[in-house]
């Protein structure tokens, strides 16, 4: 089971949290492939922790549907269910839209600047056809808005849905386009204007458009 050793180690987190985040990311980006068997000893060595936090992390990942554990036999990465994108994106889009509304009265000049600079990086990645980076920067952009809204229940629900959506995007080679850049710019402008109704609609469309893009990929 090959795992990289040059990953960035999260700071100020427990061993279980750090292990969970890293293993989940490896599953999301395909470092650990669907059906791959996971060895807790190898993972513990790669992450520099004991086997206990690895086992606890794998249990959490099983609850979230990223791994399947067979007691006394093996633990393996679950399959990617491509069709689930039509079930995952609508609730994620709704929560992201609500986050944009809630973030408006909490906006600061610093947050606006961060959104603008993040979308600039996103634009550069899209134009360079670095779609792997584009997906990750797109997540950063939306996470800024979610964090600004500062609702712990929304943050928790989005984190769970986003992880599965990200995995689907990576495995299905979803390509983020110029349209996403324009929608991000529009979202920033609408938030600056305090236009809650329109920003909610644009944000929702920004996410739901991926369903059409996914369906187009499947029909090719």
Secondary structure, DSSP 8 states (H G I E B T S, - for coil): ----S-----SS--HHHHHHHHHHHHHHTTSS-TT-EE-HHHHHHHHTS-HHHHHHHHHHHHHTTSEEEETTTEEEE----GGGHHHHHHHHHHHHHHHHHHHGGG--HHHHHHHHHHHHHHHHHHHTT-HHHHHHHHHHHHHHHHHHHT-HHHHHHHHHHHHHHHHHHHHTT----HHHHHHHHHHHHHHHHT-HHHHHHHHHHHHHHHHHHHHHHHH-
